Amino acid sequence: MRRDYADLYALCRHDPAADAYFQALPEEVRSRLSGRMKQVNTFADLRRRASALLEASDPF
């Protein structure tokens, strides 16, 4: 079941799996996601946006 939260911080506060995923990301990716915190409302949003940022920063 999809659960929407107000922002990234509410998501991480209420979903331990989302918080663990977020904390395991590189600092630069966490920082960029934090800058867009209102756009991350579900764990799926978090994974999708993190993946895009990780691919964009891949030097290969």
PDB file of N, CA, C, O and CB in Angstrom:
ATOM      1  N   MET A   1       0.835  -1.189   0.000  1.00  0.00           N
ATOM      2  CA  MET A   1       0.000   0.000   0.000  1.00  0.00           C
ATOM      3  C   MET A   1       0.874   1.244   0.000  1.00  0.00           C
ATOM      4  O   MET A   1       1.800   1.367   0.801  1.00  0.00           O
ATOM      5  CB  MET A   1      -0.946   0.003   1.210  1.00  0.00           C
ATOM      6  N   ARG A   2       0.574   2.151  -0.891  1.00  0.00           N
ATOM      7  CA  ARG A   2       1.337   3.383  -1.025  1.00  0.00           C
ATOM      8  C   ARG A   2       0.899   4.360   0.058  1.00  0.00           C
ATOM      9  O   ARG A   2      -0.293   4.576   0.277  1.00  0.00           O
ATOM     10  CB  ARG A   2       1.153   4.002  -2.435  1.00  0.00           C
ATOM     11  N   ARG A   3       1.878   4.942   0.726  1.00  0.00           N
ATOM     12  CA  ARG A   3       1.578   5.924   1.765  1.00  0.00           C
ATOM     13  C   ARG A   3       2.303   7.213   1.417  1.00  0.00           C
ATOM     14  O   ARG A   3       3.522   7.212   1.251  1.00  0.00           O
ATOM     15  CB  ARG A   3       1.996   5.406   3.182  1.00  0.00           C
ATOM     16  N   ASP A   4       1.577   8.300   1.307  1.00  0.00           N
ATOM     17  CA  ASP A   4       2.164   9.605   1.016  1.00  0.00           C
ATOM     18  C   ASP A   4       2.419  10.360   2.314  1.00  0.00           C
ATOM     19  O   ASP A   4       1.596  10.345   3.230  1.00  0.00           O
ATOM     20  CB  ASP A   4       1.246  10.425   0.085  1.00  0.00           C
ATOM     21  N   TYR A   5       3.551  11.009   2.375  1.00  0.00           N
ATOM     22  CA  TYR A   5       3.926  11.832   3.531  1.00  0.00           C
ATOM     23  C   TYR A   5       4.098  13.275   3.078  1.00  0.00           C
ATOM     24  O   TYR A   5       4.181  13.546   1.879  1.00  0.00           O
ATOM     25  CB  TYR A   5       5.235  11.304   4.200  1.00  0.00           C
ATOM     26  N   ALA A   6       4.152  14.183   4.010  1.00  0.00           N
ATOM     27  CA  ALA A   6       4.258  15.612   3.696  1.00  0.00           C
ATOM     28  C   ALA A   6       5.571  15.945   2.993  1.00  0.00           C
ATOM     29  O   ALA A   6       5.610  16.810   2.119  1.00  0.00           O
ATOM     30  CB  ALA A   6       4.133  16.441   4.971  1.00  0.00           C
ATOM     31  N   ASP A   7       6.645  15.254   3.379  1.00  0.00           N
ATOM     32  CA  ASP A   7       7.950  15.527   2.790  1.00  0.00           C
ATOM     33  C   ASP A   7       8.931  14.407   3.141  1.00  0.00           C
ATOM     34  O   ASP A   7       8.567  13.438   3.808  1.00  0.00           O
ATOM     35  CB  ASP A   7       8.490  16.890   3.273  1.00  0.00           C
ATOM     36  N   LEU A   8      10.155  14.548   2.693  1.00  0.00           N
ATOM     37  CA  LEU A   8      11.193  13.548   2.924  1.00  0.00           C
ATOM     38  C   LEU A   8      11.396  13.273   4.404  1.00  0.00           C
ATOM     39  O   LEU A   8      11.566  12.121   4.802  1.00  0.00           O
ATOM     40  CB  LEU A   8      12.499  13.996   2.304  1.00  0.00           C
ATOM     41  N   TYR A   9      11.378  14.311   5.217  1.00  0.00           N
ATOM     42  CA  TYR A   9      11.646  14.124   6.642  1.00  0.00           C
ATOM     43  C   TYR A   9      10.527  13.353   7.328  1.00  0.00           C
ATOM     44  O   TYR A   9      10.793  12.515   8.190  1.00  0.00           O
ATOM     45  CB  TYR A   9      11.837  15.470   7.324  1.00  0.00           C
ATOM     46  N   ALA A  10       9.287  13.622   6.961  1.00  0.00           N
ATOM     47  CA  ALA A  10       8.167  12.858   7.524  1.00  0.00           C
ATOM     48  C   ALA A  10       8.237  11.405   7.064  1.00  0.00           C
ATOM     49  O   ALA A  10       7.972  10.488   7.842  1.00  0.00           O
ATOM     50  CB  ALA A  10       6.813  13.486   7.112  1.00  0.00           C
ATOM     51  N   LEU A  11       8.592  11.200   5.811  1.00  0.00           N
ATOM     52  CA  LEU A  11       8.750   9.839   5.292  1.00  0.00           C
ATOM     53  C   LEU A  11       9.779   9.068   6.114  1.00  0.00           C
ATOM     54  O   LEU A  11       9.509   7.955   6.565  1.00  0.00           O
ATOM     55  CB  LEU A  11       9.169   9.871   3.808  1.00  0.00           C
ATOM     56  N   CYS A  12      10.949   9.653   6.308  1.00  0.00           N
ATOM     57  CA  CYS A  12      12.018   8.979   7.057  1.00  0.00           C
ATOM     58  C   CYS A  12      11.654   8.781   8.529  1.00  0.00           C
ATOM     59  O   CYS A  12      12.035   7.781   9.138  1.00  0.00           O
ATOM     60  CB  CYS A  12      13.314   9.779   6.954  1.00  0.00           C
ATOM     61  N   ARG A  13      10.933   9.713   9.082  1.00  0.00           N
ATOM     62  CA  ARG A  13      10.528   9.619  10.487  1.00  0.00           C
ATOM     63  C   ARG A  13       9.550   8.460  10.712  1.00  0.00           C
ATOM     64  O   ARG A  13       9.574   7.821  11.763  1.00  0.00           O
ATOM     65  CB  ARG A  13       9.891  10.939  10.943  1.00  0.00           C
ATOM     66  N   HIS A  14       8.698   8.194   9.729  1.00  0.00           N
ATOM     67  CA  HIS A  14       7.645   7.193   9.897  1.00  0.00           C
ATOM     68  C   HIS A  14       7.921   5.861   9.205  1.00  0.00           C
ATOM     69  O   HIS A  14       7.229   4.877   9.466  1.00  0.00           O
ATOM     70  CB  HIS A  14       6.363   7.742   9.389  1.00  0.00           C
ATOM     71  N   ASP A  15       8.913   5.817   8.334  1.00  0.00           N
ATOM     72  CA  ASP A  15       9.214   4.586   7.594  1.00  0.00           C
ATOM     73  C   ASP A  15      10.683   4.218   7.814  1.00  0.00           C
ATOM     74  O   ASP A  15      11.560   4.786   7.164  1.00  0.00           O
ATOM     75  CB  ASP A  15       8.907   4.757   6.065  1.00  0.00           C
ATOM     76  N   PRO A  16      10.963   3.277   8.719  1.00  0.00           N
ATOM     77  CA  PRO A  16      12.350   2.908   9.019  1.00  0.00           C
ATOM     78  C   PRO A  16      13.129   2.416   7.798  1.00  0.00           C
ATOM     79  O   PRO A  16      14.333   2.657   7.703  1.00  0.00           O
ATOM     80  CB  PRO A  16      12.368   1.841  10.080  1.00  0.00           C
ATOM     81  N   ALA A  17      12.471   1.737   6.874  1.00  0.00           N
ATOM     82  CA  ALA A  17      13.165   1.261   5.670  1.00  0.00           C
ATOM     83  C   ALA A  17      13.590   2.439   4.793  1.00  0.00           C
ATOM     84  O   ALA A  17      14.690   2.435   4.241  1.00  0.00           O
ATOM     85  CB  ALA A  17      12.260   0.297   4.866  1.00  0.00           C
ATOM     86  N   ALA A  18      12.738   3.430   4.665  1.00  0.00           N
ATOM     87  CA  ALA A  18      13.075   4.625   3.881  1.00  0.00           C
ATOM     88  C   ALA A  18      14.216   5.381   4.548  1.00  0.00           C
ATOM     89  O   ALA A  18      15.123   5.866   3.871  1.00  0.00           O
ATOM     90  CB  ALA A  18      11.841   5.546   3.721  1.00  0.00           C
ATOM     91  N   ASP A  19      14.174   5.482   5.868  1.00  0.00           N
ATOM     92  CA  ASP A  19      15.242   6.169   6.592  1.00  0.00           C
ATOM     93  C   ASP A  19      16.575   5.442   6.422  1.00  0.00           C
ATOM     94  O   ASP A  19      17.600   6.087   6.200  1.00  0.00           O
ATOM     95  CB  ASP A  19      14.889   6.284   8.082  1.00  0.00           C
ATOM     96  N   ALA A  20      16.577   4.123   6.520  1.00  0.00           N
ATOM     97  CA  ALA A  20      17.813   3.352   6.346  1.00  0.00           C
ATOM     98  C   ALA A  20      18.353   3.527   4.933  1.00  0.00           C
ATOM     99  O   ALA A  20      19.561   3.672   4.744  1.00  0.00           O
ATOM    100  CB  ALA A  20      17.569   1.858   6.642  1.00  0.00           C
ATOM    101  N   TYR A  21      17.478   3.514   3.950  1.00  0.00           N
ATOM    102  CA  TYR A  21      17.887   3.717   2.555  1.00  0.00           C
ATOM    103  C   TYR A  21      18.503   5.103   2.389  1.00  0.00           C
ATOM    104  O   TYR A  21      19.576   5.248   1.804  1.00  0.00           O
ATOM    105  CB  TYR A  21      16.680   3.544   1.596  1.00  0.00           C
ATOM    106  N   PHE A  22      17.815   6.118   2.909  1.00  0.00           N
ATOM    107  CA  PHE A  22      18.305   7.496   2.803  1.00  0.00           C
ATOM    108  C   PHE A  22      19.669   7.646   3.477  1.00  0.00           C
ATOM    109  O   PHE A  22      20.574   8.255   2.906  1.00  0.00           O
ATOM    110  CB  PHE A  22      17.296   8.475   3.432  1.00  0.00           C
ATOM    111  N   GLN A  23      19.828   7.103   4.671  1.00  0.00           N
ATOM    112  CA  GLN A  23      21.090   7.228   5.415  1.00  0.00           C
ATOM    113  C   GLN A  23      22.241   6.506   4.718  1.00  0.00           C
ATOM    114  O   GLN A  23      23.398   6.884   4.900  1.00  0.00           O
ATOM    115  CB  GLN A  23      20.923   6.677   6.830  1.00  0.00           C
ATOM    116  N   ALA A  24      21.949   5.480   3.927  1.00  0.00           N
ATOM    117  CA  ALA A  24      22.994   4.725   3.226  1.00  0.00           C
ATOM    118  C   ALA A  24      23.465   5.416   1.944  1.00  0.00           C
ATOM    119  O   ALA A  24      24.473   5.016   1.363  1.00  0.00           O
ATOM    120  CB  ALA A  24      22.485   3.334   2.892  1.00  0.00           C
ATOM    121  N   LEU A  25      22.752   6.440   1.504  1.00  0.00           N
ATOM    122  CA  LEU A  25      23.131   7.152   0.286  1.00  0.00           C
ATOM    123  C   LEU A  25      24.363   8.027   0.526  1.00  0.00           C
ATOM    124  O   LEU A  25      24.615   8.443   1.657  1.00  0.00           O
ATOM    125  CB  LEU A  25      21.960   8.010  -0.216  1.00  0.00           C
ATOM    126  N   PRO A  26      25.131   8.308  -0.529  1.00  0.00           N
ATOM    127  CA  PRO A  26      26.269   9.228  -0.386  1.00  0.00           C
ATOM    128  C   PRO A  26      25.798  10.609   0.077  1.00  0.00           C
ATOM    129  O   PRO A  26      24.678  11.027  -0.221  1.00  0.00           O
ATOM    130  CB  PRO A  26      27.038   9.351  -1.724  1.00  0.00           C
ATOM    131  N   GLU A  27      26.649  11.295   0.793  1.00  0.00           N
ATOM    132  CA  GLU A  27      26.321  12.615   1.356  1.00  0.00           C
ATOM    133  C   GLU A  27      25.805  13.583   0.291  1.00  0.00           C
ATOM    134  O   GLU A  27      24.830  14.294   0.530  1.00  0.00           O
ATOM    135  CB  GLU A  27      27.550  13.214   2.040  1.00  0.00           C
ATOM    136  N   GLU A  28      26.433  13.619  -0.858  1.00  0.00           N
ATOM    137  CA  GLU A  28      26.007  14.553  -1.911  1.00  0.00           C
ATOM    138  C   GLU A  28      24.570  14.266  -2.352  1.00  0.00           C
ATOM    139  O   GLU A  28      23.790  15.193  -2.571  1.00  0.00           O
ATOM    140  CB  GLU A  28      26.959  14.465  -3.124  1.00  0.00           C
ATOM    141  N   VAL A  29      24.226  13.004  -2.481  1.00  0.00           N
ATOM    142  CA  VAL A  29      22.871  12.632  -2.890  1.00  0.00           C
ATOM    143  C   VAL A  29      21.879  12.988  -1.786  1.00  0.00           C
ATOM    144  O   VAL A  29      20.801  13.512  -2.069  1.00  0.00           O
ATOM    145  CB  VAL A  29      22.791  11.121  -3.223  1.00  0.00           C
ATOM    146  N   ARG A  30      22.233  12.710  -0.533  1.00  0.00           N
ATOM    147  CA  ARG A  30      21.346  13.088   0.586  1.00  0.00           C
ATOM    148  C   ARG A  30      21.124  14.591   0.609  1.00  0.00           C
ATOM    149  O   ARG A  30      20.005  15.055   0.824  1.00  0.00           O
ATOM    150  CB  ARG A  30      21.937  12.624   1.936  1.00  0.00           C
ATOM    151  N   SER A  31      22.176  15.340   0.391  1.00  0.00           N
ATOM    152  CA  SER A  31      22.070  16.799   0.403  1.00  0.00           C
ATOM    153  C   SER A  31      21.144  17.301  -0.709  1.00  0.00           C
ATOM    154  O   SER A  31      20.309  18.176  -0.484  1.00  0.00           O
ATOM    155  CB  SER A  31      23.459  17.433   0.256  1.00  0.00           C
ATOM    156  N   ARG A  32      21.299  16.746  -1.889  1.00  0.00           N
ATOM    157  CA  ARG A  32      20.456  17.177  -3.012  1.00  0.00           C
ATOM    158  C   ARG A  32      19.003  16.779  -2.794  1.00  0.00           C
ATOM    159  O   ARG A  32      18.095  17.540  -3.129  1.00  0.00           O
ATOM    160  CB  ARG A  32      20.969  16.579  -4.330  1.00  0.00           C
ATOM    161  N   LEU A  33      18.778  15.607  -2.241  1.00  0.00           N
ATOM    162  CA  LEU A  33      17.412  15.198  -1.935  1.00  0.00           C
ATOM    163  C   LEU A  33      16.805  16.088  -0.853  1.00  0.00           C
ATOM    164  O   LEU A  33      15.627  16.438  -0.922  1.00  0.00           O
ATOM    165  CB  LEU A  33      17.381  13.731  -1.493  1.00  0.00           C
ATOM    166  N   SER A  34      17.599  16.450   0.133  1.00  0.00           N
ATOM    167  CA  SER A  34      17.106  17.328   1.198  1.00  0.00           C
ATOM    168  C   SER A  34      16.684  18.676   0.639  1.00  0.00           C
ATOM    169  O   SER A  34      15.740  19.292   1.135  1.00  0.00           O
ATOM    170  CB  SER A  34      18.176  17.521   2.276  1.00  0.00           C
ATOM    171  N   GLY A  35      17.378  19.132  -0.389  1.00  0.00           N
ATOM    172  CA  GLY A  35      17.026  20.398  -1.039  1.00  0.00           C
ATOM    173  C   GLY A  35      15.700  20.317  -1.776  1.00  0.00           C
ATOM    174  O   GLY A  35      15.093  21.339  -2.094  1.00  0.00           O
ATOM    175  N   ARG A  36      15.256  19.104  -2.043  1.00  0.00           N
ATOM    176  CA  ARG A  36      13.967  18.889  -2.726  1.00  0.00           C
ATOM    177  C   ARG A  36      13.009  18.128  -1.816  1.00  0.00           C
ATOM    178  O   ARG A  36      12.182  17.352  -2.296  1.00  0.00           O
ATOM    179  CB  ARG A  36      14.170  18.115  -4.058  1.00  0.00           C
ATOM    180  N   MET A  37      13.111  18.339  -0.533  1.00  0.00           N
ATOM    181  CA  MET A  37      12.389  17.519   0.446  1.00  0.00           C
ATOM    182  C   MET A  37      10.884  17.490   0.231  1.00  0.00           C
ATOM    183  O   MET A  37      10.256  16.468   0.506  1.00  0.00           O
ATOM    184  CB  MET A  37      12.673  18.018   1.824  1.00  0.00           C
ATOM    185  N   LYS A  38      10.288  18.563  -0.245  1.00  0.00           N
ATOM    186  CA  LYS A  38       8.829  18.614  -0.443  1.00  0.00           C
ATOM    187  C   LYS A  38       8.392  17.757  -1.630  1.00  0.00           C
ATOM    188  O   LYS A  38       7.208  17.438  -1.748  1.00  0.00           O
ATOM    189  CB  LYS A  38       8.372  20.065  -0.657  1.00  0.00           C
ATOM    190  N   GLN A  39       9.321  17.377  -2.511  1.00  0.00           N
ATOM    191  CA  GLN A  39       8.992  16.577  -3.686  1.00  0.00           C
ATOM    192  C   GLN A  39       9.122  15.075  -3.432  1.00  0.00           C
ATOM    193  O   GLN A  39       8.810  14.270  -4.309  1.00  0.00           O
ATOM    194  CB  GLN A  39       9.882  16.976  -4.839  1.00  0.00           C
ATOM    195  N   VAL A  40       9.577  14.698  -2.246  1.00  0.00           N
ATOM    196  CA  VAL A  40       9.751  13.282  -1.905  1.00  0.00           C
ATOM    197  C   VAL A  40       8.684  12.918  -0.876  1.00  0.00           C
ATOM    198  O   VAL A  40       8.803  13.242   0.306  1.00  0.00           O
ATOM    199  CB  VAL A  40      11.204  12.992  -1.350  1.00  0.00           C
ATOM    200  N   ASN A  41       7.637  12.236  -1.349  1.00  0.00           N
ATOM    201  CA  ASN A  41       6.499  11.948  -0.478  1.00  0.00           C
ATOM    202  C   ASN A  41       6.272  10.464  -0.223  1.00  0.00           C
ATOM    203  O   ASN A  41       5.474  10.098   0.640  1.00  0.00           O
ATOM    204  CB  ASN A  41       5.265  12.531  -1.067  1.00  0.00           C
ATOM    205  N   THR A  42       6.969   9.604  -0.969  1.00  0.00           N
ATOM    206  CA  THR A  42       6.834   8.158  -0.806  1.00  0.00           C
ATOM    207  C   THR A  42       8.216   7.513  -0.911  1.00  0.00           C
ATOM    208  O   THR A  42       9.170   8.130  -1.385  1.00  0.00           O
ATOM    209  CB  THR A  42       5.860   7.561  -1.872  1.00  0.00           C
ATOM    210  N   PHE A  43       8.303   6.274  -0.463  1.00  0.00           N
ATOM    211  CA  PHE A  43       9.557   5.524  -0.587  1.00  0.00           C
ATOM    212  C   PHE A  43       9.896   5.356  -2.072  1.00  0.00           C
ATOM    213  O   PHE A  43      11.067   5.408  -2.447  1.00  0.00           O
ATOM    214  CB  PHE A  43       9.448   4.128   0.121  1.00  0.00           C
ATOM    215  N   ALA A  44       8.886   5.156  -2.913  1.00  0.00           N
ATOM    216  CA  ALA A  44       9.124   5.035  -4.358  1.00  0.00           C
ATOM    217  C   ALA A  44       9.714   6.329  -4.916  1.00  0.00           C
ATOM    218  O   ALA A  44      10.624   6.283  -5.745  1.00  0.00           O
ATOM    219  CB  ALA A  44       7.811   4.686  -5.098  1.00  0.00           C
ATOM    220  N   ASP A  45       9.208   7.484  -4.474  1.00  0.00           N
ATOM    221  CA  ASP A  45       9.784   8.768  -4.888  1.00  0.00           C
ATOM    222  C   ASP A  45      11.253   8.835  -4.492  1.00  0.00           C
ATOM    223  O   ASP A  45      12.106   9.221  -5.290  1.00  0.00           O
ATOM    224  CB  ASP A  45       9.004   9.949  -4.259  1.00  0.00           C
ATOM    225  N   LEU A  46      11.535   8.456  -3.259  1.00  0.00           N
ATOM    226  CA  LEU A  46      12.902   8.502  -2.746  1.00  0.00           C
ATOM    227  C   LEU A  46      13.824   7.630  -3.590  1.00  0.00           C
ATOM    228  O   LEU A  46      14.892   8.079  -4.006  1.00  0.00           O
ATOM    229  CB  LEU A  46      12.943   8.052  -1.277  1.00  0.00           C
ATOM    230  N   ARG A  47      13.424   6.398  -3.844  1.00  0.00           N
ATOM    231  CA  ARG A  47      14.259   5.494  -4.643  1.00  0.00           C
ATOM    232  C   ARG A  47      14.454   6.021  -6.063  1.00  0.00           C
ATOM    233  O   ARG A  47      15.567   5.978  -6.586  1.00  0.00           O
ATOM    234  CB  ARG A  47      13.634   4.095  -4.689  1.00  0.00           C
ATOM    235  N   ARG A  48      13.396   6.512  -6.688  1.00  0.00           N
ATOM    236  CA  ARG A  48      13.472   7.016  -8.065  1.00  0.00           C
ATOM    237  C   ARG A  48      14.399   8.228  -8.158  1.00  0.00           C
ATOM    238  O   ARG A  48      15.258   8.296  -9.037  1.00  0.00           O
ATOM    239  CB  ARG A  48      12.069   7.387  -8.578  1.00  0.00           C
ATOM    240  N   ARG A  49      14.219   9.172  -7.253  1.00  0.00           N
ATOM    241  CA  ARG A  49      15.044  10.382  -7.303  1.00  0.00           C
ATOM    242  C   ARG A  49      16.500  10.090  -6.943  1.00  0.00           C
ATOM    243  O   ARG A  49      17.414  10.644  -7.554  1.00  0.00           O
ATOM    244  CB  ARG A  49      14.479  11.442  -6.358  1.00  0.00           C
ATOM    245  N   ALA A  50      16.714   9.235  -5.968  1.00  0.00           N
ATOM    246  CA  ALA A  50      18.080   8.865  -5.591  1.00  0.00           C
ATOM    247  C   ALA A  50      18.769   8.154  -6.746  1.00  0.00           C
ATOM    248  O   ALA A  50      19.934   8.427  -7.036  1.00  0.00           O
ATOM    249  CB  ALA A  50      18.079   7.969  -4.335  1.00  0.00           C
ATOM    250  N   SER A  51      18.071   7.259  -7.398  1.00  0.00           N
ATOM    251  CA  SER A  51      18.638   6.535  -8.534  1.00  0.00           C
ATOM    252  C   SER A  51      19.042   7.496  -9.641  1.00  0.00           C
ATOM    253  O   SER A  51      20.122   7.364 -10.217  1.00  0.00           O
ATOM    254  CB  SER A  51      17.638   5.507  -9.068  1.00  0.00           C
ATOM    255  N   ALA A  52      18.191   8.450  -9.938  1.00  0.00           N
ATOM    256  CA  ALA A  52      18.505   9.434 -10.983  1.00  0.00           C
ATOM    257  C   ALA A  52      19.739  10.244 -10.607  1.00  0.00           C
ATOM    258  O   ALA A  52      20.600  10.488 -11.453  1.00  0.00           O
ATOM    259  CB  ALA A  52      17.308  10.375 -11.220  1.00  0.00           C
ATOM    260  N   LEU A  53      19.834  10.659  -9.356  1.00  0.00           N
ATOM    261  CA  LEU A  53      20.992  11.426  -8.914  1.00  0.00           C
ATOM    262  C   LEU A  53      22.266  10.579  -8.943  1.00  0.00           C
ATOM    263  O   LEU A  53      23.328  11.071  -9.323  1.00  0.00           O
ATOM    264  CB  LEU A  53      20.756  11.973  -7.506  1.00  0.00           C
ATOM    265  N   LEU A  54      22.167   9.334  -8.550  1.00  0.00           N
ATOM    266  CA  LEU A  54      23.328   8.442  -8.569  1.00  0.00           C
ATOM    267  C   LEU A  54      23.797   8.205  -9.999  1.00  0.00           C
ATOM    268  O   LEU A  54      25.001   8.197 -10.256  1.00  0.00           O
ATOM    269  CB  LEU A  54      22.994   7.101  -7.890  1.00  0.00           C
ATOM    270  N   GLU A  55      22.876   8.014 -10.927  1.00  0.00           N
ATOM    271  CA  GLU A  55      23.240   7.806 -12.331  1.00  0.00           C
ATOM    272  C   GLU A  55      23.860   9.066 -12.930  1.00  0.00           C
ATOM    273  O   GLU A  55      24.788   8.984 -13.735  1.00  0.00           O
ATOM    274  CB  GLU A  55      22.008   7.386 -13.147  1.00  0.00           C
ATOM    275  N   ALA A  56      23.353  10.217 -12.542  1.00  0.00           N
ATOM    276  CA  ALA A  56      23.875  11.493 -13.072  1.00  0.00           C
ATOM    277  C   ALA A  56      25.286  11.749 -12.570  1.00  0.00           C
ATOM    278  O   ALA A  56      26.076  12.403 -13.250  1.00  0.00           O
ATOM    279  CB  ALA A  56      22.955  12.667 -12.673  1.00  0.00           C
ATOM    280  N   SER A  57      25.612  11.241 -11.385  1.00  0.00           N
ATOM    281  CA  SER A  57      26.941  11.500 -10.831  1.00  0.00           C
ATOM    282  C   SER A  57      27.933  10.396 -11.159  1.00  0.00           C
ATOM    283  O   SER A  57      29.103  10.489 -10.788  1.00  0.00           O
ATOM    284  CB  SER A  57      26.853  11.671  -9.335  1.00  0.00           C
ATOM    285  N   ASP A  58      27.485   9.351 -11.848  1.00  0.00           N
ATOM    286  CA  ASP A  58      28.365   8.237 -12.222  1.00  0.00           C
ATOM    287  C   ASP A  58      29.368   8.731 -13.268  1.00  0.00           C
ATOM    288  O   ASP A  58      28.961   9.205 -14.328  1.00  0.00           O
ATOM    289  CB  ASP A  58      27.538   7.021 -12.774  1.00  0.00           C
ATOM    290  N   PRO A  59      30.680   8.629 -12.986  1.00  0.00           N
ATOM    291  CA  PRO A  59      31.690   9.150 -13.919  1.00  0.00           C
ATOM    292  C   PRO A  59      31.831   8.326 -15.196  1.00  0.00           C
ATOM    293  O   PRO A  59      32.507   8.765 -16.126  1.00  0.00           O
ATOM    294  CB  PRO A  59      33.022   9.216 -13.232  1.00  0.00           C
ATOM    295  N   PHE A  60      31.231   7.176 -15.268  1.00  0.00           N
ATOM    296  CA  PHE A  60      31.383   6.330 -16.460  1.00  0.00           C
ATOM    297  C   PHE A  60      30.223   6.505 -17.359  1.00  0.00           C
ATOM    298  O   PHE A  60      30.162   5.879 -18.417  1.00  0.00           O
ATOM    299  CB  PHE A  60      31.532   4.869 -16.094  1.00  0.00           C
TER     300      PHE A  60
END
